[in-house]
Amino acid sequence: MSQTLSPDPVSDSVATPFAARARALTRVHGRGEAAVHALRGVDLELPRGRFTAIMGPSGSGKSTLMHCLAGLDQATSGNVEITGTDLSGLDDDALTRFRREQIGFVFQSFNLLPMLTAEQNILLPFDLAGRRLTKADRTRLSEIVEVLGIADRLRHLPSELSGGQQQRVAIARALVTSPALLFADEPTGNLDSEASAEVLDFLRRSVREFSQTVVMVTHELDAAAYADDVVVLHDGRVTTQLRRPSAEQLAAAVRGGAR
């Protein structure tokens, strides 16, 4: 039976119309003649409650942009705001707390701890924060694992789960703390086509039913087709922003044919 997730109390309380915003964002690796300009003055606003895909050819800066937006990497210049908070104004400890409380992450490699059960992996953010689960947290956990179809796999170790099930556990872990923003970095890269479709469908549902904001980096046109908005980068610059693009528009934008 299909379930509908409850609205996110964190993002509902945020007054800003965007979940993330970058202004004149640059990222340079190295110095002098060896310097690599990964981002070149990126201006971008990502609206709340939408599914945005970031695309571009290899070396275009898409992963660097996501890492800067998520506070995993520090920009060389420019600034990033998440739900109205300027990340450049936070020291290391405050930034760590902010990421833990406001941002969820899903990666290609799942990053599950092999000695923990699926449920223990999902609840790991609470343990790391020293936070006791409330009744509302338990209710949210139950909703998420039911929707993801892993309620009967909670006592299994990662080695006892398929790749698609492991990724769904990783998504549950990212969502269980009610993040304002969920970042997904090539979340289907290690999955077959059937498991990929299931994972992308849930990310789509989490936006539609849960008012979640999702930002996904992908190089796959089929994956980007699940998104509401697509941002395309070339050589560290945003060249195209599309809303509900067709397959033809997506392909042309990634090739560099759309401006």
C-alpha positions as CSV (number, residue, x, y, z in Angstrom):
1,M,0.0,0.0,0.0
2,S,1.3,3.4,-0.9
3,Q,1.9,5.8,2.0
4,T,2.1,9.5,2.1
5,L,4.9,11.0,4.2
6,S,4.3,13.8,6.7
7,P,5.4,17.4,5.7
8,D,8.9,18.4,6.8
9,P,8.6,20.6,9.9
10,V,12.1,22.1,9.4
11,S,11.7,23.3,5.9
12,D,8.1,24.4,6.5
13,S,9.4,26.8,9.1
14,V,11.9,28.4,6.8
15,A,10.8,31.7,5.3
16,T,13.3,31.9,2.5
17,P,11.9,30.8,-0.9
18,F,15.1,29.0,-1.8
19,A,16.8,26.1,-0.1
20,A,20.3,27.0,-1.3
21,R,21.8,30.0,-3.0
22,A,25.3,30.6,-4.5
23,R,26.7,34.0,-5.3
24,A,29.8,34.5,-7.5
25,L,31.0,31.1,-6.4
26,T,34.5,30.2,-7.5
27,R,36.7,27.2,-6.6
28,V,40.3,27.0,-7.6
29,H,42.5,23.9,-7.0
30,G,46.2,24.5,-7.0
31,R,48.2,27.7,-7.8
32,G,50.0,29.4,-10.6
33,E,50.2,27.5,-13.9
34,A,48.9,24.4,-12.2
35,A,45.7,26.0,-11.0
36,V,42.4,24.4,-12.0
37,H,39.3,26.6,-12.0
38,A,36.6,24.1,-11.0
39,L,33.9,26.8,-10.6
40,R,34.0,30.2,-12.3
41,G,31.6,32.7,-10.7
42,V,28.5,30.6,-10.3
43,D,25.2,32.3,-9.4
44,L,22.4,29.9,-8.6
45,E,19.2,29.6,-6.6
46,L,17.7,26.3,-5.8
47,P,14.0,26.5,-4.8
48,R,12.6,24.7,-1.9
49,G,10.4,21.6,-2.3
50,R,11.8,20.7,-5.7
51,F,14.0,18.1,-7.2
52,T,17.0,19.6,-9.0
53,A,19.5,17.7,-11.1
54,I,23.0,19.1,-11.7
55,M,24.5,17.8,-14.9
56,G,27.5,18.4,-17.1
57,P,30.4,16.5,-18.8
58,S,33.3,15.2,-16.8
59,G,35.3,18.0,-15.4
60,S,32.5,20.5,-15.7
61,G,32.4,21.3,-12.0
62,K,29.1,19.6,-11.0
63,S,30.5,17.6,-8.1
64,T,32.5,20.6,-6.9
65,L,29.4,22.7,-7.0
66,M,27.5,20.2,-4.9
67,H,30.3,19.9,-2.4
68,C,30.5,23.7,-2.0
69,L,26.7,24.0,-1.7
70,A,26.6,21.2,1.0
71,G,29.5,22.7,3.0
72,L,31.8,19.7,2.3
73,D,34.3,21.9,0.4
74,Q,35.2,25.6,1.0
75,A,34.8,28.0,-2.0
76,T,37.8,30.1,-3.0
77,S,35.5,33.1,-3.2
78,G,31.8,33.9,-3.2
79,N,29.3,32.6,-0.7
80,V,26.7,29.9,-0.2
81,E,23.5,30.2,1.8
82,I,21.5,27.2,3.0
83,T,17.9,28.1,4.2
84,G,19.1,31.6,4.8
85,T,22.3,30.7,6.7
86,D,25.6,32.0,5.2
87,L,28.0,29.0,5.5
88,S,31.0,31.3,5.3
89,G,30.0,32.8,8.7
90,L,30.3,29.4,10.5
91,D,33.4,28.1,12.1
92,D,34.3,24.4,11.7
93,D,32.3,23.2,14.7
94,A,29.2,25.2,13.8
95,L,29.4,24.1,10.2
96,T,29.6,20.4,11.3
97,R,26.5,20.9,13.5
98,F,24.7,22.7,10.7
99,R,25.4,19.9,8.2
100,R,24.3,17.3,10.7
101,E,21.0,19.1,11.5
102,Q,20.1,20.6,8.2
103,I,21.6,18.5,5.4
104,G,21.2,14.9,4.3
105,F,23.7,13.0,2.0
106,V,23.3,10.1,-0.3
107,F,26.4,8.9,-2.1
108,Q,27.1,6.4,-4.9
109,S,29.0,4.1,-2.6
110,F,26.1,3.8,0.0
111,N,28.6,4.3,2.9
112,L,26.9,1.9,5.3
113,L,28.8,0.5,8.3
114,P,29.1,-3.3,7.7
115,M,28.9,-4.3,11.3
116,L,25.6,-2.4,11.9
117,T,22.1,-3.6,10.9
118,A,20.0,-1.6,8.5
119,E,18.1,0.0,11.3
120,Q,21.3,0.9,13.2
121,N,22.7,2.5,10.1
122,I,19.6,4.5,9.6
123,L,19.6,5.8,13.1
124,L,23.4,6.5,13.1
125,P,22.9,10.3,12.8
126,F,21.0,10.3,16.1
127,D,23.8,8.4,17.8
128,L,26.5,10.7,16.4
129,A,24.5,13.7,17.6
130,G,23.9,12.2,21.1
131,R,20.2,12.7,20.4
132,R,17.5,10.4,21.9
133,L,14.7,9.3,19.6
134,T,11.3,10.9,20.3
135,K,8.0,9.4,19.5
136,A,7.8,11.6,16.4
137,D,11.3,10.3,15.3
138,R,10.0,6.7,15.6
139,T,6.9,7.6,13.6
140,R,9.0,9.2,10.9
141,L,11.3,6.2,10.8
142,S,8.3,3.8,10.4
143,E,6.9,6.0,7.6
144,I,10.2,6.2,5.7
145,V,11.1,2.5,5.8
146,E,7.5,1.5,4.8
147,V,7.6,3.8,1.8
148,L,11.0,2.6,0.9
149,G,10.0,-1.1,1.2
150,I,12.7,-2.0,3.7
151,A,10.6,-2.4,6.9
152,D,11.2,-6.2,6.8
153,R,15.0,-5.8,6.3
154,L,15.8,-3.6,9.3
155,R,17.6,-6.4,11.2
156,H,19.8,-7.4,8.2
157,L,23.4,-6.4,7.8
158,P,24.4,-4.6,4.6
159,S,26.0,-7.7,3.3
160,E,22.6,-9.4,3.4
161,L,21.0,-6.7,1.3
162,S,20.9,-6.1,-2.5
163,G,22.5,-3.0,-3.9
164,G,19.2,-1.3,-4.3
165,Q,18.2,-2.1,-0.7
166,Q,21.5,-0.8,0.6
167,Q,20.9,2.5,-1.3
168,R,17.4,2.7,0.1
169,V,18.8,2.3,3.6
170,A,21.2,5.1,2.8
171,I,18.3,7.3,1.7
172,A,16.4,6.5,4.9
173,R,19.4,7.5,6.9
174,A,19.6,10.8,5.1
175,L,15.9,11.6,5.6
176,V,15.2,10.4,9.1
177,T,16.5,13.6,10.7
178,S,14.2,15.8,8.6
179,P,16.9,17.6,6.7
180,A,16.1,20.9,5.0
181,L,18.1,19.7,2.0
182,L,19.0,16.3,0.6
183,F,22.1,16.0,-1.6
184,A,22.5,12.9,-3.8
185,D,25.8,12.4,-5.6
186,E,25.4,9.9,-8.4
187,P,23.0,7.8,-6.3
188,T,22.3,5.3,-9.0
189,G,25.9,4.8,-10.2
190,N,26.3,1.4,-8.6
191,L,22.8,0.1,-9.4
192,D,21.2,-1.8,-12.2
193,S,18.4,-0.2,-14.2
194,E,15.5,-1.7,-12.1
195,A,17.0,-0.6,-8.8
196,S,18.0,2.8,-10.2
197,A,14.4,3.4,-11.2
198,E,13.1,2.5,-7.8
199,V,15.6,4.8,-6.0
200,L,14.9,7.7,-8.4
201,D,11.1,7.1,-8.0
202,F,11.5,7.4,-4.2
203,L,13.5,10.6,-4.5
204,R,10.7,11.9,-6.7
205,R,8.1,10.8,-4.2
206,S,10.0,12.4,-1.3
207,V,9.7,15.8,-3.1
208,R,6.0,15.3,-4.1
209,E,4.7,13.7,-0.9
210,F,7.2,15.0,1.7
211,S,8.0,18.5,0.5
212,Q,11.6,17.5,0.6
213,T,14.2,19.5,-1.4
214,V,16.5,17.2,-3.3
215,V,19.7,18.2,-5.3
216,M,21.2,15.4,-7.3
217,V,24.4,15.3,-9.3
218,T,24.2,12.9,-12.2
219,H,25.6,12.3,-15.7
220,E,22.7,10.1,-16.7
221,L,20.0,11.6,-18.8
222,D,17.4,9.0,-17.7
223,A,18.1,10.0,-14.0
224,A,17.9,13.7,-14.7
225,A,14.5,13.1,-16.3
226,Y,13.0,12.5,-12.8
227,A,13.9,16.1,-11.7
228,D,11.8,19.2,-11.8
229,D,14.7,21.4,-12.7
230,V,18.0,20.7,-14.4
231,V,21.1,22.8,-14.1
232,V,23.8,22.2,-16.7
233,L,27.5,23.2,-16.2
234,H,30.3,23.5,-18.7
235,D,33.9,24.5,-17.7
236,G,32.8,25.6,-14.2
237,R,29.9,27.8,-15.4
238,V,26.2,27.4,-15.4
239,T,25.3,27.4,-19.1
240,T,21.7,26.2,-19.0
241,Q,18.8,26.0,-16.5
242,L,15.8,24.0,-17.6
243,R,12.4,23.4,-16.0
244,R,10.7,20.0,-16.7
245,P,12.9,19.5,-19.8
246,S,12.2,17.0,-22.6
247,A,14.7,14.3,-23.3
248,E,15.8,16.2,-26.4
249,Q,16.3,19.5,-24.5
250,L,18.4,17.6,-21.9
251,A,20.6,16.0,-24.5
252,A,21.2,19.2,-26.3
253,A,22.0,21.1,-23.1
254,V,24.6,18.5,-22.0
255,R,26.2,18.6,-25.4
256,G,26.4,22.3,-25.1
257,G,23.8,23.1,-27.8
258,A,21.5,25.0,-25.5
259,R,22.3,28.4,-24.1
